């Protein structure tokens, strides 16, 4: 499904909803757009601290970059709430991936899943940023291990699954 096709399908779906849900849909889009300023602000702060590295406390730069993923959490939560209330989940368009328009209980569960992932992101990266800022080396080492093991497992699994999918698609 292409983006224009998805937008058309979403517009048709929203048009069939009660006026209260249509109004909420418009407000959620405004809030989601506004939450992008949090991400832009966090990025700007991290860049500013990085450029002025001689003028800021030593731990401010890594803390700002580790806290940067947390800035996406409000947007993720808003998208999750939007999906739950509208009962339609917005697919992520990735190259080479099949996307579909999801409605009903599957959309609600996808919204809840996104909220849970957002809270996990906030917890992990927030704790990581705090550990670096407060110089808790044990926490930093443990979180680094978790991150390394997670990436060391997830990346090879994704590569193997991708290869298997391509292999079986050609047969």
DSSP file (Angstrom, degrees, kcal/mol; ACC not computed):
  #  RESIDUE AA STRUCTURE BP1 BP2  ACC     N-H-->O    O-->H-N    N-H-->O    O-->H-N    TCO  KAPPA ALPHA  PHI   PSI    X-CA   Y-CA   Z-CA
    1    1 A X              0   0    0      0, 0.0     2,-0.1     0, 0.0    98,-0.1   0.000 360.0 360.0 360.0 132.1    0.0    0.0    0.0
    2    2 A X     >  -     0   0    0      1,-0.1     4,-2.6    91,-0.0     5,-0.2  -0.442 360.0-108.1 -86.5 164.5    1.4    3.4   -0.9
    3    3 A X  H  > S+     0   0    0      1,-0.2     4,-2.9     2,-0.2     5,-0.2   0.929 119.3  49.4 -59.6 -46.7    1.1    6.5    1.2
    4    4 A X  H  > S+     0   0    0      1,-0.2     4,-2.2     2,-0.2    -1,-0.2   0.900 112.2  49.0 -61.5 -37.3   -1.5    8.2   -1.0
    5    5 A X  H  > S+     0   0    0      2,-0.2     4,-2.4     1,-0.2    -1,-0.2   0.906 112.2  48.5 -66.8 -40.2   -3.6    5.0   -1.0
    6    6 A X  H  X S+     0   0    0     -4,-2.6     4,-3.0     2,-0.2     5,-0.2   0.932 110.5  50.5 -63.9 -44.9   -3.3    4.7    2.8
    7    7 A X  H  X S+     0   0    0     -4,-2.9     4,-2.6     1,-0.2    -2,-0.2   0.895 111.5  48.7 -60.9 -39.8   -4.3    8.4    3.3
    8    8 A X  H  X S+     0   0    0     -4,-2.2     4,-2.2    -5,-0.2    -1,-0.2   0.916 112.9  47.2 -65.7 -42.6   -7.3    7.9    1.0
    9    9 A X  H  X S+     0   0    0     -4,-2.4     4,-2.3     2,-0.2    -2,-0.2   0.894 113.2  48.7 -66.2 -39.9   -8.3    4.8    2.9
   10   10 A X  H  X S+     0   0    0     -4,-3.0     4,-3.1     2,-0.2     5,-0.2   0.921 110.4  50.9 -64.9 -44.0   -7.8    6.5    6.3
   11   11 A X  H  X S+     0   0    0     -4,-2.6     4,-2.2    -5,-0.2    -2,-0.2   0.905 111.7  48.1 -60.6 -41.2   -9.9    9.6    5.1
   12   12 A X  H  X S+     0   0    0     -4,-2.2     4,-1.0     2,-0.2    -1,-0.2   0.911 113.1  48.0 -65.3 -42.2  -12.7    7.2    4.0
   13   13 A X  H >< S+     0   0    0     -4,-2.3     3,-0.6     1,-0.2     4,-0.4   0.928 112.7  47.6 -63.7 -46.0  -12.5    5.4    7.3
   14   14 A X  H >< S+     0   0    0     -4,-3.1     3,-1.4     1,-0.2    -1,-0.2   0.870 105.5  59.5 -65.0 -36.9  -12.6    8.6    9.4
   15   15 A X  H 3< S+     0   0    0     -4,-2.2    -1,-0.2     1,-0.3    -2,-0.2   0.786 102.9  53.4 -62.2 -26.8  -15.5   10.0    7.3
   16   16 A X  T << S+     0   0    0     -4,-1.0    -1,-0.3    -3,-0.6    -2,-0.2   0.563  94.4  92.1 -83.6  -9.1  -17.5    7.0    8.4
   17   17 A X  S <  S-     0   0    0     -3,-1.4     5,-0.1    -4,-0.4    69,-0.0  -0.415  90.4 -87.3 -84.4 160.1  -16.9    7.7   12.1
   18   18 A X     >  -     0   0    0      1,-0.1     4,-1.9    -2,-0.1     3,-0.5  -0.212  42.6-107.0 -59.9 158.7  -19.0    9.8   14.4
   19   19 A X  H  > S+     0   0    0      1,-0.2     4,-2.6     2,-0.2     5,-0.2   0.829 118.5  59.5 -60.1 -33.3  -18.3   13.5   14.4
   20   20 A X  H  > S+     0   0    0      1,-0.2     4,-2.2     2,-0.2    -1,-0.2   0.904 107.3  45.6 -63.6 -40.1  -16.7   13.3   17.9
   21   21 A X  H  > S+     0   0    0     -3,-0.5     4,-2.5     2,-0.2    -1,-0.2   0.859 110.9  53.5 -70.8 -33.9  -14.1   10.8   16.6
   22   22 A X  H  X S+     0   0    0     -4,-1.9     4,-1.9     2,-0.2    -2,-0.2   0.919 110.7  46.5 -64.5 -42.5  -13.5   13.0   13.6
   23   23 A X  H  X S+     0   0    0     -4,-2.6     4,-2.3     2,-0.2    -2,-0.2   0.914 112.4  50.0 -65.1 -42.5  -12.9   16.0   15.8
   24   24 A X  H  X S+     0   0    0     -4,-2.2     4,-3.0     1,-0.2     5,-0.2   0.896 106.8  55.8 -62.3 -39.9  -10.6   13.9   18.0
   25   25 A X  H  X S+     0   0    0     -4,-2.5     4,-2.0     1,-0.2    -1,-0.2   0.916 108.5  47.6 -58.3 -44.4   -8.7   12.7   14.9
   26   26 A X  H  X S+     0   0    0     -4,-1.9     4,-1.8     2,-0.2    -1,-0.2   0.922 113.5  47.3 -64.2 -43.6   -8.0   16.3   14.0
   27   27 A X  H  X S+     0   0    0     -4,-2.3     4,-2.8     1,-0.2    -2,-0.2   0.892 110.1  52.5 -65.3 -39.9   -6.9   17.2   17.5
   28   28 A X  H  X S+     0   0    0     -4,-3.0     4,-2.9     1,-0.2     5,-0.2   0.897 107.2  52.3 -64.5 -38.8   -4.6   14.2   17.7
   29   29 A X  H  X S+     0   0    0     -4,-2.0     4,-2.2    -5,-0.2    -1,-0.2   0.899 110.8  48.2 -62.6 -39.3   -3.0   15.1   14.4
   30   30 A X  H  X S+     0   0    0     -4,-1.8     4,-2.6     2,-0.2    -2,-0.2   0.937 113.6  46.5 -65.1 -46.5   -2.3   18.6   15.8
   31   31 A X  H  X S+     0   0    0     -4,-2.8     4,-2.3     2,-0.2    -2,-0.2   0.899 111.9  51.0 -63.1 -41.0   -0.9   17.2   19.1
   32   32 A X  H  X S+     0   0    0     -4,-2.9     4,-0.7     2,-0.2    -1,-0.2   0.913 111.8  47.2 -63.8 -41.5    1.3   14.7   17.2
   33   33 A X  H >< S+     0   0    0     -4,-2.2     3,-0.9    -5,-0.2     4,-0.4   0.915 112.0  50.5 -64.9 -41.8    2.7   17.4   15.0
   34   34 A X  H >< S+     0   0    0     -4,-2.6     3,-1.7     1,-0.2     4,-0.4   0.856 102.2  61.3 -64.1 -34.4    3.3   19.6   18.1
   35   35 A X  H >X S+     0   0    0     -4,-2.3     4,-1.1     1,-0.3     3,-0.8   0.714  88.1  72.8 -68.4 -17.7    5.1   16.8   19.8
   36   36 A X  H <X S+     0   0    0     -3,-0.9     4,-2.5    -4,-0.7    -1,-0.3   0.789  86.3  65.3 -63.5 -25.6    7.6   16.8   17.0
   37   37 A X  H <> S+     0   0    0     -3,-1.7     4,-2.7    -4,-0.4    -1,-0.2   0.819  95.4  57.1 -66.8 -28.9    8.9   20.1   18.5
   38   38 A X  H <> S+     0   0    0     -3,-0.8     4,-2.6    -4,-0.4    -1,-0.2   0.928 109.2  45.1 -64.7 -43.9   10.0   18.1   21.6
   39   39 A X  H  X S+     0   0    0     -4,-1.1     4,-2.4     2,-0.2    -2,-0.2   0.934 114.6  47.7 -64.0 -46.4   12.1   15.8   19.4
   40   40 A X  H  X S+     0   0    0     -4,-2.5     4,-2.5     1,-0.2    -2,-0.2   0.895 112.5  50.2 -62.3 -39.7   13.5   18.8   17.5
   41   41 A X  H  X S+     0   0    0     -4,-2.7     4,-2.6     2,-0.2    -2,-0.2   0.920 110.6  47.9 -64.9 -44.2   14.3   20.6   20.8
   42   42 A X  H  X S+     0   0    0     -4,-2.6     4,-2.4     2,-0.2    -2,-0.2   0.901 113.3  48.6 -63.6 -40.0   16.1   17.6   22.3
   43   43 A X  H  X S+     0   0    0     -4,-2.4     4,-2.6     2,-0.2    -2,-0.2   0.918 111.1  50.5 -64.7 -43.2   18.1   17.2   19.1
   44   44 A X  H  X S+     0   0    0     -4,-2.5     4,-2.9     1,-0.2    -2,-0.2   0.913 110.7  48.8 -62.1 -43.3   19.0   21.0   19.1
   45   45 A X  H  X S+     0   0    0     -4,-2.6     4,-2.8     2,-0.2     5,-0.2   0.930 111.9  48.9 -61.8 -45.4   20.1   20.8   22.7
   46   46 A X  H  X S+     0   0    0     -4,-2.4     4,-2.1     2,-0.2    -2,-0.2   0.909 113.9  46.0 -62.5 -42.0   22.3   17.7   22.0
   47   47 A X  H  X S+     0   0    0     -4,-2.6     4,-2.7     2,-0.2     5,-0.2   0.936 112.7  50.6 -64.6 -46.2   23.8   19.4   19.0
   48   48 A X  H  X S+     0   0    0     -4,-2.9     4,-2.5     1,-0.2    -2,-0.2   0.925 111.9  46.8 -58.4 -46.4   24.4   22.7   20.9
   49   49 A X  H  < S+     0   0    0     -4,-2.8    -1,-0.2     1,-0.2    -2,-0.2   0.891 112.2  51.3 -63.2 -38.5   26.1   20.9   23.8
   50   50 A X  H >< S+     0   0    0     -4,-2.1     3,-0.9    -5,-0.2    -2,-0.2   0.894 111.9  46.0 -66.0 -39.6   28.2   18.9   21.3
   51   51 A X  H 3< S+     0   0    0     -4,-2.7     3,-0.3     1,-0.3     2,-0.3   0.904 116.9  44.2 -69.8 -40.4   29.4   22.0   19.5
   52   52 A X  T >X S+     0   0    0     -4,-2.5     3,-1.7    -5,-0.2     4,-0.6  -0.223  73.0 142.3 -96.1  44.0   30.1   23.9   22.8
   53   53 A X  T <4  +     0   0    0     -3,-0.9     3,-0.4    -2,-0.3    -1,-0.2   0.738  66.5  56.2 -61.2 -25.9   31.8   20.9   24.4
   54   54 A X  T 34 S+     0   0    0     -3,-0.3    -1,-0.3     1,-0.2    -2,-0.1   0.695 108.4  48.1 -79.2 -16.9   34.4   23.1   26.1
   55   55 A X  T <4 S+     0   0    0     -3,-1.7     2,-0.3    -6,-0.2    -1,-0.2   0.483 102.1  69.5-101.5  -4.7   31.8   25.2   27.8
   56   56 A X  S  < S-     0   0    0     -4,-0.6     5,-0.1    -3,-0.4    -7,-0.0  -0.758  93.5 -82.8-116.6 159.1   29.5   22.5   29.3
   57   57 A X    >>  -     0   0    0     -2,-0.3     3,-1.6     1,-0.1     4,-0.6  -0.260  45.2-113.9 -56.9 148.0   29.9   19.9   32.0
   58   58 A X  T 34 S+     0   0    0      1,-0.3     4,-0.5     2,-0.2     3,-0.4   0.836 113.3  44.8 -55.7 -40.0   31.7   16.8   30.9
   59   59 A X  T 3> S+     0   0    0      1,-0.2     4,-1.7     2,-0.1    -1,-0.3   0.487  91.1  85.5 -87.5  -2.2   28.7   14.4   31.2
   60   60 A X  H <> S+     0   0    0     -3,-1.6     4,-2.4     2,-0.2    -1,-0.2   0.882  86.5  52.5 -67.0 -37.9   26.2   16.8   29.6
   61   61 A X  H  X S+     0   0    0     -4,-0.6     4,-2.2    -3,-0.4     5,-0.2   0.966 112.8  40.1 -68.7 -53.3   26.9   15.7   26.1
   62   62 A X  H  > S+     0   0    0     -4,-0.5     4,-2.4     1,-0.2     5,-0.2   0.881 116.0  53.5 -64.0 -32.6   26.5   11.9   26.5
   63   63 A X  H  X S+     0   0    0     -4,-1.7     4,-2.0     2,-0.2    -1,-0.2   0.925 108.1  49.5 -64.8 -42.8   23.5   12.5   28.7
   64   64 A X  H  X S+     0   0    0     -4,-2.4     4,-0.9     1,-0.2    -2,-0.2   0.907 113.7  45.5 -62.5 -42.0   21.8   14.7   26.1
   65   65 A X  H  X S+     0   0    0     -4,-2.2     4,-0.5     1,-0.2    -1,-0.2   0.864 113.8  48.5 -72.2 -34.5   22.4   12.1   23.4
   66   66 A X  H  < S+     0   0    0     -4,-2.4     3,-0.3    -5,-0.2     4,-0.3   0.806 112.6  49.1 -73.5 -28.0   21.2    9.2   25.6
   67   67 A X  H >X S+     0   0    0     -4,-2.0     3,-0.9    -5,-0.2     4,-0.8   0.661  90.0  85.7 -81.7 -16.4   18.1   11.2   26.6
   68   68 A X  H >< S+     0   0    0     -4,-0.9     3,-1.4     1,-0.3     4,-0.4   0.883  83.4  54.8 -54.8 -44.6   17.4   12.0   22.9
   69   69 A X  G >< S+     0   0    0     -4,-0.5     3,-1.3    -3,-0.3     4,-0.3   0.825  99.8  63.0 -60.1 -27.7   15.4    8.8   22.3
   70   70 A X  G X4 S+     0   0    0     -3,-0.9     3,-1.5    -4,-0.3     4,-0.5   0.788  88.8  69.9 -65.8 -26.1   13.2    9.7   25.2
   71   71 A X  G << S+     0   0    0     -3,-1.4     4,-0.4    -4,-0.8    -1,-0.3   0.723  92.9  57.6 -66.0 -19.3   12.0   12.8   23.3
   72   72 A X  G <> S+     0   0    0     -3,-1.3     4,-2.3    -4,-0.4    -1,-0.3   0.600  84.6  85.6 -83.2 -11.5   10.1   10.5   20.9
   73   73 A X  H <> S+     0   0    0     -3,-1.5     4,-2.8    -4,-0.3     5,-0.2   0.906  84.0  52.7 -61.3 -46.2    8.1    9.0   23.7
   74   74 A X  H  > S+     0   0    0     -4,-0.5     4,-2.5    -3,-0.2    -1,-0.2   0.921 111.6  47.8 -57.2 -41.1    5.3   11.6   23.8
   75   75 A X  H  > S+     0   0    0     -4,-0.4     4,-2.5   -40,-0.2    -1,-0.2   0.924 111.7  49.9 -62.9 -44.0    4.8   11.2   20.0
   76   76 A X  H  X S+     0   0    0     -4,-2.3     4,-2.2     1,-0.2    -2,-0.2   0.905 112.1  47.7 -62.1 -41.4    4.7    7.4   20.4
   77   77 A X  H  X S+     0   0    0     -4,-2.8     4,-2.8     2,-0.2     5,-0.2   0.919 111.5  50.3 -66.7 -42.8    2.1    7.6   23.2
   78   78 A X  H  X S+     0   0    0     -4,-2.5     4,-2.6    -5,-0.2    -2,-0.2   0.905 110.9  48.9 -62.1 -40.9    0.0   10.1   21.2
   79   79 A X  H  X S+     0   0    0     -4,-2.5     4,-2.4     2,-0.2    -1,-0.2   0.906 111.8  50.2 -64.6 -40.4    0.0    7.8   18.2
   80   80 A X  H  X S+     0   0    0     -4,-2.2     4,-2.2     2,-0.2    -2,-0.2   0.927 112.6  45.3 -62.7 -45.7   -0.9    4.9   20.4
   81   81 A X  H  X S+     0   0    0     -4,-2.8     4,-2.8     2,-0.2     5,-0.3   0.905 111.8  53.7 -63.7 -41.4   -3.8    6.8   22.0
   82   82 A X  H  X S+     0   0    0     -4,-2.6     4,-2.6    -5,-0.2     6,-0.3   0.915 110.2  46.9 -58.2 -45.1   -4.9    8.0   18.5
   83   83 A X  H  X>S+     0   0    0     -4,-2.4     4,-1.6     2,-0.2     5,-0.9   0.888 112.9  49.5 -65.5 -39.4   -5.0    4.4   17.3
   84   84 A X  H  <5S+     0   0    0     -4,-2.2    -2,-0.2     2,-0.2    -1,-0.2   0.941 116.4  40.1 -65.7 -47.8   -6.9    3.2   20.3
   85   85 A X  H  <5S+     0   0    0     -4,-2.8    -2,-0.2     1,-0.2    -1,-0.2   0.914 122.9  39.3 -71.1 -42.8   -9.5    5.9   20.1
   86   86 A X  H  <5S-     0   0    0     -4,-2.6    -1,-0.2    -5,-0.3    -2,-0.2   0.705  98.8-136.9 -78.8 -19.3   -9.9    5.8   16.3
   87   87 A X  T  <5S+     0   0    0     -4,-1.6    17,-1.9    -5,-0.3     2,-0.3   0.859  71.5 105.5  61.0  37.4   -9.6    2.0   16.2
   88   88 A X  E   < -A  103   0A   0     -5,-0.9     2,-0.4    -6,-0.3    15,-0.2  -0.969  60.1-147.6-145.2 128.3   -7.3    2.4   13.2
   89   89 A X  E     -A  102   0A   0     13,-2.6    13,-1.0    -2,-0.3     2,-0.7  -0.816  14.4-131.1-103.9 140.4   -3.5    1.9   13.3
   90   90 A X        -     0   0    0     -2,-0.4    11,-0.1   -11,-0.1    -7,-0.1  -0.766  24.9-132.8 -92.1 113.7   -1.2    3.9   11.1
   91   91 A X        -     0   0    0     -2,-0.7     2,-0.5     9,-0.1     8,-0.1  -0.287  12.8-123.6 -68.9 151.1    1.3    1.6    9.3
   92   92 A X        -     0   0    0      2,-0.0     2,-0.9     1,-0.0    -1,-0.1  -0.819  22.1-136.1 -91.8 129.2    4.9    2.5    9.2
   93   93 A X        +     0   0    0     -2,-0.5     2,-0.4     6,-0.1     5,-0.1  -0.777  32.6 168.3 -92.7 108.8    6.2    2.7    5.6
   94   94 A X    >   -     0   0    0     -2,-0.9     3,-1.9     3,-0.2     2,-0.0  -0.935  43.2 -96.7-118.4 143.2    9.6    0.9    5.3
   95   95 A X  T 3  S+     0   0    0     -2,-0.4     3,-0.1     1,-0.3    -2,-0.0  -0.332 107.6   7.5 -59.4 132.3   11.3    0.1    2.1
   96   96 A X  T 3  S+     0   0    0      1,-0.2     2,-0.4    -2,-0.0    -1,-0.3   0.472 103.3 116.3  78.4   1.7   10.6   -3.5    1.0
   97   97 A X    <   -     0   0    0     -3,-1.9     2,-0.4     0, 0.0    -1,-0.2  -0.838  66.6-122.6-106.4 141.8    8.1   -4.1    3.7
   98   98 A X        -     0   0    0     -2,-0.4     2,-0.3    -3,-0.1    -3,-0.0  -0.657  30.8-165.4 -79.7 132.0    4.4   -4.9    3.1
   99   99 A X        -     0   0    0     -2,-0.4     2,-0.3   -98,-0.1    -6,-0.1  -0.889   7.6-177.6-118.0 150.6    2.1   -2.4    4.8
  100  100 A X        -     0   0    0     -2,-0.3     2,-0.5   -99,-0.0    -9,-0.1  -0.986  32.7-108.5-144.9 155.9   -1.6   -2.7    5.5
  101  101 A X        -     0   0    0     -2,-0.3     2,-0.4   -11,-0.1   -11,-0.1  -0.745  37.7-159.7 -85.3 122.7   -4.4   -0.6    7.0
  102  102 A X  E     +A   89   0A   0    -13,-1.0   -13,-2.6    -2,-0.5     2,-0.3  -0.893  15.8 168.3-112.0 132.0   -5.4   -2.1   10.3
  103  103 A X  E >   +A   88   0A   0     -2,-0.4     3,-0.7   -15,-0.2     4,-0.4  -0.822  39.7  23.4-131.3 172.7   -8.7   -1.4   12.0
  104  104 A X  T 3> S-     0   0    0    -17,-1.9     4,-1.8    -2,-0.3     3,-0.5  -0.359 118.0 -15.5  76.2-149.4  -10.8   -2.8   14.9
  105  105 A X  H 3> S+     0   0    0      1,-0.2     4,-2.7     2,-0.2    -1,-0.2   0.816 133.4  59.5 -65.7 -30.7   -9.3   -4.7   17.9
  106  106 A X  H <> S+     0   0    0     -3,-0.7     4,-1.9     1,-0.2    -1,-0.2   0.887 106.9  48.0 -64.2 -37.0   -6.0   -5.4   16.1
  107  107 A X  H  > S+     0   0    0     -3,-0.5     4,-2.4    -4,-0.4    -2,-0.2   0.892 110.7  51.3 -68.2 -39.7   -5.6   -1.6   15.8
  108  108 A X  H  X S+     0   0    0     -4,-1.8     4,-2.5     2,-0.2    -2,-0.2   0.933 111.8  46.4 -63.3 -45.6   -6.4   -1.1   19.5
  109  109 A X  H  X S+     0   0    0     -4,-2.7     4,-2.5     1,-0.2    -1,-0.2   0.864 111.0  52.9 -65.7 -34.9   -3.9   -3.8   20.5
  110  110 A X  H  X S+     0   0    0     -4,-1.9     4,-2.3    -5,-0.2    -1,-0.2   0.900 109.0  50.1 -65.2 -39.8   -1.3   -2.2   18.2
  111  111 A X  H  X S+     0   0    0     -4,-2.4     4,-2.1     2,-0.2    -2,-0.2   0.927 111.9  46.6 -62.6 -45.9   -1.9    1.1   19.9
  112  112 A X  H  X S+     0   0    0     -4,-2.5     4,-2.5     1,-0.2    -2,-0.2   0.902 111.2  53.2 -62.7 -39.8   -1.5   -0.4   23.3
  113  113 A X  H  X S+     0   0    0     -4,-2.5     4,-2.6     1,-0.2    -2,-0.2   0.905 108.0  50.1 -61.1 -41.4    1.7   -2.2   22.1
  114  114 A X  H  X S+     0   0    0     -4,-2.3     4,-2.5     2,-0.2    -1,-0.2   0.893 109.9  50.6 -65.0 -39.3    3.1    1.1   20.9
  115  115 A X  H  X S+     0   0    0     -4,-2.1     4,-2.3     2,-0.2    -2,-0.2   0.918 110.8  48.6 -64.1 -42.9    2.4    2.7   24.2
  116  116 A X  H  X S+     0   0    0     -4,-2.5     4,-2.3     2,-0.2    -2,-0.2   0.926 112.0  48.9 -62.8 -44.2    4.1   -0.1   26.1
  117  117 A X  H  X S+     0   0    0     -4,-2.6     4,-2.7     1,-0.2    -1,-0.2   0.905 109.8  52.9 -61.3 -40.8    7.1    0.1   23.7
  118  118 A X  H  X S+     0   0    0     -4,-2.5     4,-2.6     1,-0.2    -2,-0.2   0.913 109.5  47.7 -60.9 -43.0    7.2    3.9   24.3
  119  119 A X  H  X S+     0   0    0     -4,-2.3     4,-2.5     2,-0.2    -1,-0.2   0.877 111.8  50.0 -67.3 -36.6    7.3    3.4   28.1
  120  120 A X  H  X S+     0   0    0     -4,-2.3     4,-2.9     2,-0.2     5,-0.3   0.909 111.2  49.4 -65.9 -41.6   10.0    0.8   27.8
  121  121 A X  H  X>S+     0   0    0     -4,-2.7     4,-2.4     2,-0.2     5,-0.5   0.935 112.5  47.9 -60.3 -46.8   12.0    3.2   25.6
  122  122 A X  H  X5S+     0   0    0     -4,-2.6     4,-1.8     1,-0.2     5,-0.3   0.920 114.5  46.4 -61.6 -43.8   11.5    6.0   28.1
  123  123 A X  H  X5S+     0   0    0     -4,-2.5     4,-2.2     3,-0.2    -2,-0.2   0.947 117.0  41.6 -64.2 -49.4   12.6    3.7   31.0
  124  124 A X  H  X5S+     0   0    0     -4,-2.9     4,-2.4     2,-0.2    -2,-0.2   0.973 122.7  36.0 -65.4 -55.8   15.6    2.2   29.3
  125  125 A X  H  X5S+     0   0    0     -4,-2.4     4,-2.6    -5,-0.3    -1,-0.2   0.841 117.5  52.9 -72.1 -31.7   17.1    5.4   27.7
  126  126 A X  H  X<S+     0   0    0     -4,-1.8     4,-2.5    -5,-0.5    -1,-0.2   0.929 111.9  45.5 -65.0 -44.5   16.0    7.6   30.6
  127  127 A X  H  X S+     0   0    0     -4,-2.2     4,-2.7    -5,-0.3    -2,-0.2   0.890 112.4  52.1 -63.8 -39.6   17.8    5.3   33.1
  128  128 A X  H  X S+     0   0    0     -4,-2.4     4,-2.2     2,-0.2    -2,-0.2   0.935 111.0  46.5 -61.9 -47.1   20.8    5.2   30.8
  129  129 A X  H  X S+     0   0    0     -4,-2.6     4,-2.6   -63,-0.3    -2,-0.2   0.914 113.7  48.7 -62.5 -43.0   21.0    9.0   30.6
  130  130 A X  H  X S+     0   0    0     -4,-2.5     4,-2.9     1,-0.2    -2,-0.2   0.914 109.9  52.1 -62.7 -42.6   20.5    9.3   34.4
  131  131 A X  H  <>S+     0   0    0     -4,-2.7     5,-2.4     1,-0.2     4,-0.4   0.896 112.7  44.9 -63.1 -40.0   23.3    6.7   35.0
  132  132 A X  H ><5S+     0   0    0     -4,-2.2     3,-0.9     3,-0.2    -2,-0.2   0.942 114.7  48.0 -68.0 -46.5   25.7    8.5   32.8
  133  133 A X  H 3<5S+     0   0    0     -4,-2.6    -2,-0.2     1,-0.3    -1,-0.2   0.906 117.4  41.0 -61.3 -42.5   24.9   11.9   34.3
  134  134 A X  T 3<5S-     0   0    0     -4,-2.9    -1,-0.3    -5,-0.2    -2,-0.2   0.404 110.5-122.4 -90.1   4.2   25.2   10.7   37.9
  135  135 A X  T < 5 +     0   0    0     -3,-0.9     2,-1.3    -4,-0.4    -3,-0.2   0.856  50.0 161.9  61.3  40.7   28.2    8.6   37.1
  136  136 A X     >< -     0   0    0     -5,-2.4     4,-2.3    -6,-0.2     3,-0.2  -0.741  14.2-176.7 -89.1  89.3   26.8    5.3   38.2
  137  137 A X  H  > S+     0   0    0     -2,-1.3     4,-2.9     1,-0.2     5,-0.2   0.856  76.5  56.3 -61.4 -39.3   29.3    3.1   36.4
  138  138 A X  H  > S+     0   0    0      1,-0.2     4,-2.5     2,-0.2    -1,-0.2   0.923 109.8  46.0 -60.4 -43.5   27.7   -0.2   37.4
  139  139 A X  H  > S+     0   0    0     -3,-0.2     4,-2.9     2,-0.2     5,-0.3   0.922 112.3  51.0 -64.2 -43.4   24.4    0.9   35.9
  140  140 A X  H  X S+     0   0    0     -4,-2.3     4,-2.3     1,-0.2    -2,-0.2   0.928 111.9  47.4 -60.0 -45.0   26.1    2.1   32.8
  141  141 A X  H  X S+     0   0    0     -4,-2.9     4,-2.3     2,-0.2    -1,-0.2   0.920 113.6  47.2 -63.3 -44.0   27.9   -1.2   32.4
  142  142 A X  H  X S+     0   0    0     -4,-2.5     4,-2.4    -5,-0.2    -2,-0.2   0.920 114.0  46.5 -65.0 -43.4   24.7   -3.2   32.9
  143  143 A X  H  X S+     0   0    0     -4,-2.9     4,-2.5     1,-0.2    -1,-0.2   0.868 111.2  52.7 -67.1 -35.3   22.7   -1.1   30.5
  144  144 A X  H  X S+     0   0    0     -4,-2.3     4,-2.9    -5,-0.3    -1,-0.2   0.897 109.2  50.1 -65.4 -39.8   25.5   -1.3   28.0
  145  145 A X  H  X S+     0   0    0     -4,-2.3     4,-3.1     2,-0.2     5,-0.3   0.934 110.7  49.0 -61.8 -46.3   25.5   -5.1   28.3
  146  146 A X  H  X S+     0   0    0     -4,-2.4     4,-2.7     1,-0.2    -2,-0.2   0.930 113.9  46.3 -59.5 -45.5   21.7   -5.3   27.8
  147  147 A X  H  X S+     0   0    0     -4,-2.5     4,-2.6     2,-0.2     5,-0.2   0.920 114.3  47.6 -63.3 -44.5   22.0   -3.0   24.7
  148  148 A X  H  X S+     0   0    0     -4,-2.9     4,-2.6     2,-0.2    -2,-0.2   0.912 114.4  45.4 -64.6 -43.3   24.9   -5.1   23.3
  149  149 A X  H  X S+     0   0    0     -4,-3.1     4,-1.6     2,-0.2     5,-0.3   0.924 113.2  51.3 -66.1 -43.5   23.2   -8.4   23.9
  150  150 A X  H  X S+     0   0    0     -4,-2.7     4,-3.0    -5,-0.3     3,-0.3   0.937 115.8  40.2 -58.9 -47.7   19.9   -7.1   22.5
  151  151 A X  H  X S+     0   0    0     -4,-2.6     4,-1.9     1,-0.2     5,-0.4   0.880 112.2  56.9 -68.6 -37.1   21.6   -5.8   19.3
  152  152 A X  H  < S+     0   0    0     -4,-2.6     4,-0.3    -5,-0.2    -1,-0.2   0.748 118.3  33.3 -66.5 -23.3   23.8   -8.9   19.1
  153  153 A X  H  X S+     0   0    0     -4,-1.6     4,-2.0    -3,-0.3    -2,-0.2   0.856 119.0  48.1 -95.7 -47.5   20.7  -11.1   19.1
  154  154 A X  H  X S+     0   0    0     -4,-3.0     4,-2.6    -5,-0.3     5,-0.2   0.886 108.5  52.5 -66.3 -41.4   18.2   -9.0   17.2
  155  155 A X  H  X S+     0   0    0     -4,-1.9     4,-2.3    -5,-0.3    -1,-0.2   0.953 112.6  43.1 -64.8 -50.0   20.4   -8.0   14.3
  156  156 A X  H  > S+     0   0    0     -5,-0.4     4,-2.8    -4,-0.3     5,-0.2   0.902 114.0  52.3 -62.6 -37.6   21.5  -11.6   13.3
  157  157 A X  H  X S+     0   0    0     -4,-2.0     4,-2.7     2,-0.2     5,-0.2   0.931 110.7  47.8 -62.1 -43.9   17.9  -12.8   13.8
  158  158 A X  H  X S+     0   0    0     -4,-2.6     4,-2.4     2,-0.2    -1,-0.2   0.900 112.6  48.8 -62.6 -41.4   16.6  -10.1   11.5
  159  159 A X  H  X S+     0   0    0     -4,-2.3     4,-2.6     2,-0.2    -2,-0.2   0.932 113.1  46.9 -64.5 -45.2   19.3  -10.9    8.9
  160  160 A X  H  X S+     0   0    0     -4,-2.8     4,-2.7     2,-0.2    -2,-0.2   0.918 113.5  48.0 -63.7 -43.9   18.5  -14.6    9.0
  161  161 A X  H  X S+     0   0    0     -4,-2.7     4,-2.5    -5,-0.2    -1,-0.2   0.899 112.0  50.0 -63.7 -40.2   14.8  -14.0    8.8
  162  162 A X  H  X S+     0   0    0     -4,-2.4     4,-2.3    -5,-0.2    -2,-0.2   0.918 112.4  46.9 -64.3 -43.7   15.3  -11.6    5.8
  163  163 A X  H  X S+     0   0    0     -4,-2.6     4,-2.6     2,-0.2    -2,-0.2   0.915 112.8  49.2 -64.2 -42.6   17.5  -14.2    4.1
  164  164 A X  H  X S+     0   0    0     -4,-2.7     4,-2.5     2,-0.2     5,-0.2   0.899 110.6  51.0 -63.3 -40.4   15.0  -17.0    4.7
  165  165 A X  H  X S+     0   0    0     -4,-2.5     4,-1.5     1,-0.2    -1,-0.2   0.918 113.2  44.8 -63.5 -43.5   12.2  -14.8    3.4
  166  166 A X  H  X S+     0   0    0     -4,-2.3     4,-1.3     2,-0.2    -2,-0.2   0.889 113.0  51.8 -67.1 -38.8   14.1  -14.0    0.2
  167  167 A X  H  < S+     0   0    0     -4,-2.6     4,-0.5     1,-0.2     3,-0.2   0.926 114.3  41.2 -63.3 -46.4   15.1  -17.7   -0.2
  168  168 A X  H  < S+     0   0    0     -4,-2.5     3,-0.2     1,-0.2    -1,-0.2   0.709 107.9  62.0 -78.3 -19.8   11.6  -19.0    0.1
  169  169 A X  H  < S+     0   0    0     -4,-1.5    -1,-0.2    -5,-0.2    -2,-0.2   0.848 102.7  50.7 -71.3 -34.1   10.1  -16.2   -2.0
  170  170 A X     <        0   0    0     -4,-1.3    -1,-0.2     1,-0.2    -2,-0.2   0.627 360.0 360.0 -81.2 -12.9   12.1  -17.3   -5.0
  171  171 A X              0   0    0     -4,-0.5    -1,-0.2    -3,-0.2    -2,-0.1   0.469 360.0 360.0 -84.1 360.0   11.1  -21.0   -4.9
